[in-house]
């Protein structure tokens, strides 16, 4: 199992992002956040929705390029800082897994 942390502007940890031990379905969990956050769909699929307390707060679209992966985030302005941190955390977890 791999994990990454999300911190606020005051350097206080606000969430832990984890994957499953055998993460064949590309599932990620957000723990310790004030709201329930769920990632619906495969993160490295073409489109993934992020839900807060059952409501969609953002959509991540994967852009396939020849050099590397790129992501586009569609969300309300107030949710963008947390969602960008979430995307980075998941990408860091994926990088850690592939370096082993």
Secondary structure, DSSP 8 states (H G I E B T S, - for coil): --EEEEE-TTS-EEEEEEE-SS-TT--EEEES-SS-EEEES-TTSSEEEEEETTEEEEEEEEEE-SSSEEEEEEE-GGGHHHHHHHHHHHHHHHHHHHH-
